[in-house]
Amino acid sequence: MGDAEKGSSKGTMISLEKVRKSFMRGKEQLDVLGGLDLTIEEGSFEALMGPSGSGKSTLLNLIAGLDQPTSGKVIINHRLPASVDARHPTGLPCRCKRGANAVAGAA
């Protein structure tokens, strides 16, 4: 069990552990992300850069909970996606018409 999953990595907002993501294109397997480890601390400002096709959108989709990794763990706020409320998969705050700092999907 990783530190982020146990909650002992205080201040970590996003943690990826050995994340792999593959897609099938016809009969060919495309390995887009291969064993990625990433930690983003709460309050930090990060930039994601790379050439077209390098996996930037795939990584963001995994972090946002829009897709699942082929293997590995994506941990948001010390929780695995399965333990997050299905109405707001990431549990991350967002702005919406109902008011500032509401949670996505909350009534």
Secondary structure, DSSP 8 states (H G I E B T S, - for coil): --HHHHT-STTEEEEEEEEEEEEEETTEEEEEEEEEEEEEETT--------TTSSHHHHHHHHHTSS--SEEEEEETTB-GGGS-TTSTT--EEEETTEEEEETT--
